[in-house]
Amino acid sequence: MITMSETPLAAAPGAQEHPSLALVNSAGDAAGGKGYDEMSTPEAAEAWLMARDLIGPEAVLHEYCRGRLVALRADLRDLFTAHTTGDVPTTSAVHALNTALTCVPGALLLRFDPQAGFIRRADHPVTQVVEHVMAMIADDAASLLSGDQASQLASCEATSCQRFFVRTHARRQWCSTRCGDRVRAARAYSRKRSSHSTQVV
């Protein structure tokens, strides 16, 4: 497995706006057969979350927290796959998303700041960093799967690529130019071989 610093592809369309999509795409087998996992260690998971402004520099993730994020990633992949293939998602994946959504208080609490006066904010205890991150990602996934962009969520059609993306136009089939180029090159090679075989016969 390669690590975050060696991520094989640029972010798929929609991944910058949707942390749930970025999370699902943070591990898998990209076109070309190279496996990757951007959350292979707690430190890599911290860097991944910090790069997306989901945690601050003071946050520390342990292996248990990383494991919970990886489990959520698997459940989201199940939901995204079911959505793009028209299949029924597993009950456990739907339950896991709903659990993540409700594991932290949703209300903004009232606080008094001597300089700012009354303000409302969510509490983010150090012990609940991963819960808040999971709730934000789960909320994004629920919105993506049920909102206006739901019909644009697609899986890359390049052989062996397991990434998802939000279509930028109706005919888009691939998560990246690289995947599109690989598919076109494979098709051209196949046509050339077929033509050569016909000539030889």
C-alpha positions as CSV (number, residue, x, y, z in Angstrom):
1,M,0.0,0.0,0.0
2,I,1.2,3.5,-0.7
3,T,0.6,6.4,1.6
4,M,-1.0,9.8,1.5
5,S,2.1,11.5,0.2
6,E,2.1,9.1,-2.8
7,T,-1.6,9.4,-3.6
8,P,-1.9,8.1,-7.2
9,L,-4.5,10.6,-8.5
10,A,-5.6,14.1,-8.0
11,A,-8.9,14.7,-6.2
12,A,-11.9,13.5,-8.2
13,P,-14.5,16.0,-9.2
14,G,-16.7,16.8,-6.1
15,A,-14.2,15.6,-3.6
16,Q,-13.0,19.1,-2.6
17,E,-16.6,20.1,-1.8
18,H,-17.7,16.8,-0.2
19,P,-15.5,15.3,2.5
20,S,-17.6,12.1,2.4
21,L,-16.6,11.6,-1.2
22,A,-12.9,12.4,-0.4
23,L,-13.1,9.8,2.5
24,V,-14.5,7.1,0.3
25,N,-11.8,7.8,-2.3
26,S,-9.0,7.8,0.3
27,A,-8.3,4.1,-0.2
28,G,-8.7,1.5,-2.9
29,D,-7.1,0.2,-6.1
30,A,-6.6,2.9,-8.7
31,A,-6.4,2.3,-12.4
32,G,-3.1,0.5,-13.0
33,G,-3.5,-1.8,-10.0
34,K,-1.7,0.2,-7.4
35,G,-3.2,0.0,-4.0
36,Y,-3.3,3.1,-1.7
37,D,-4.6,4.1,1.7
38,E,-4.4,7.8,2.8
39,M,-5.3,6.7,6.3
40,S,-2.9,3.9,6.8
41,T,-1.7,5.2,10.2
42,P,-3.1,7.6,12.8
43,E,-0.6,10.2,11.7
44,A,-1.7,9.9,8.1
45,A,-5.3,10.2,9.1
46,E,-4.5,13.3,11.1
47,A,-2.8,14.9,8.1
48,W,-5.7,13.9,5.8
49,L,-8.3,15.5,8.2
50,M,-6.2,18.6,8.8
51,A,-5.7,19.1,5.1
52,R,-9.5,19.3,4.8
53,D,-9.9,21.6,7.9
54,L,-11.9,18.9,9.7
55,I,-9.5,19.1,12.7
56,G,-7.2,21.6,14.2
57,P,-3.4,21.2,14.7
58,E,-3.9,20.4,18.4
59,A,-6.0,17.3,17.7
60,V,-4.4,13.9,18.2
61,L,-5.9,10.7,16.7
62,H,-5.1,7.3,18.1
63,E,-5.4,4.0,16.3
64,Y,-8.9,3.4,17.7
65,C,-10.0,6.7,16.2
66,R,-8.4,5.9,12.9
67,G,-10.2,2.5,12.9
68,R,-13.5,4.2,13.4
69,L,-12.9,6.5,10.4
70,V,-11.8,3.5,8.3
71,A,-15.0,1.6,9.3
72,L,-17.1,4.7,8.3
73,R,-15.3,4.8,5.0
74,A,-16.3,1.2,4.3
75,D,-19.9,1.9,5.2
76,L,-19.9,5.0,3.0
77,R,-18.4,3.0,0.1
78,D,-21.3,0.5,0.5
79,L,-23.9,3.4,0.4
80,F,-22.2,5.1,-2.6
81,T,-21.9,1.7,-4.5
82,A,-25.6,0.9,-3.8
83,H,-26.6,4.4,-5.0
84,T,-24.6,4.2,-8.3
85,T,-25.5,0.6,-9.1
86,G,-29.2,0.9,-8.1
87,D,-28.8,-1.9,-5.5
88,V,-30.2,-1.9,-2.0
89,P,-27.6,-0.8,0.6
90,T,-26.9,-2.9,3.6
91,T,-28.9,-2.1,6.7
92,S,-25.7,-1.9,8.7
93,A,-24.2,0.8,6.4
94,V,-27.4,3.0,6.8
95,H,-27.3,2.4,10.5
96,A,-23.6,3.3,10.8
97,L,-24.2,6.6,8.9
98,N,-27.2,7.5,11.2
99,T,-25.2,6.6,14.3
100,A,-22.4,8.9,13.1
101,L,-25.0,11.6,12.5
102,T,-26.4,11.4,16.0
103,C,-23.3,10.7,18.1
104,V,-22.7,14.3,19.0
105,P,-25.2,17.1,20.1
106,G,-26.6,18.9,17.1
107,A,-27.6,22.1,18.9
108,L,-25.3,25.1,19.1
109,L,-24.8,25.9,22.7
110,L,-25.0,29.3,24.2
111,R,-21.6,30.6,25.6
112,F,-20.5,33.9,27.0
113,D,-17.2,35.4,25.9
114,P,-16.0,38.5,27.8
115,Q,-14.8,40.1,24.5
116,A,-17.5,38.9,22.1
117,G,-20.5,38.6,24.5
118,F,-23.0,35.9,23.9
119,I,-22.1,33.4,21.2
120,R,-23.4,30.1,20.1
121,R,-21.1,27.2,19.2
122,A,-20.8,23.4,19.3
123,D,-18.5,22.0,22.0
124,H,-15.7,20.0,20.7
125,P,-14.1,18.2,23.6
126,V,-10.7,16.7,22.8
127,T,-12.2,13.3,23.7
128,Q,-14.9,13.7,21.0
129,V,-12.8,14.9,18.1
130,V,-13.4,11.8,16.0
131,E,-17.2,11.8,16.8
132,H,-17.5,15.4,15.5
133,V,-15.5,14.6,12.4
134,M,-17.6,11.5,11.7
135,A,-20.8,13.5,12.2
136,M,-19.7,16.2,9.7
137,I,-18.7,13.6,7.1
138,A,-21.9,11.6,7.7
139,D,-24.0,14.8,7.3
140,D,-22.2,15.5,4.0
141,A,-22.8,12.0,2.8
142,A,-26.5,12.1,3.7
143,S,-26.9,15.4,1.9
144,L,-25.0,14.2,-1.2
145,L,-27.0,10.9,-1.4
146,S,-30.4,12.6,-1.0
147,G,-29.8,16.1,-2.4
148,D,-29.7,17.8,-5.8
149,Q,-26.4,16.2,-6.7
150,A,-27.5,12.7,-6.0
151,S,-28.1,11.9,-9.7
152,Q,-24.6,13.2,-10.6
153,L,-22.8,10.8,-8.2
154,A,-21.0,8.2,-10.2
155,S,-18.3,5.5,-10.0
156,C,-15.3,5.7,-12.3
157,E,-15.7,3.3,-15.3
158,A,-12.0,2.7,-15.8
159,T,-11.1,-0.9,-15.1
160,S,-9.8,-1.5,-11.6
161,C,-10.4,2.1,-10.5
162,Q,-12.7,2.2,-7.4
163,R,-13.2,5.9,-7.0
164,F,-16.4,7.9,-7.1
165,F,-17.0,11.4,-8.4
166,V,-19.6,14.0,-9.1
167,R,-20.3,14.3,-12.8
168,T,-19.4,17.7,-14.2
169,H,-21.4,16.8,-17.4
170,A,-23.8,14.0,-18.2
171,R,-21.4,12.0,-20.4
172,R,-18.5,12.0,-18.0
173,Q,-17.4,8.4,-17.3
174,W,-14.1,8.8,-15.5
175,C,-12.9,10.3,-12.2
176,S,-9.8,11.8,-13.8
177,T,-8.1,12.6,-17.1
178,R,-5.6,9.9,-16.3
179,C,-8.3,7.2,-16.1
180,G,-9.9,8.5,-19.3
181,D,-6.5,8.4,-21.1
182,R,-5.9,4.9,-19.9
183,V,-9.3,3.7,-21.1
184,R,-8.8,5.3,-24.5
185,A,-5.3,3.9,-24.9
186,A,-6.5,0.4,-24.0
187,R,-9.3,0.7,-26.6
188,A,-6.9,1.9,-29.3
189,Y,-4.5,-0.9,-28.5
190,S,-7.3,-3.4,-28.6
191,R,-8.5,-2.1,-32.0
192,K,-4.9,-2.2,-33.3
193,R,-4.5,-5.8,-32.2
194,S,-7.8,-6.8,-33.6
195,S,-6.9,-5.2,-36.9
196,H,-3.5,-6.9,-37.0
197,S,-5.0,-10.3,-36.2
198,T,-7.5,-9.9,-39.0
199,Q,-4.7,-9.0,-41.5
200,V,-2.6,-12.0,-40.4
201,V,-5.5,-14.4,-40.8
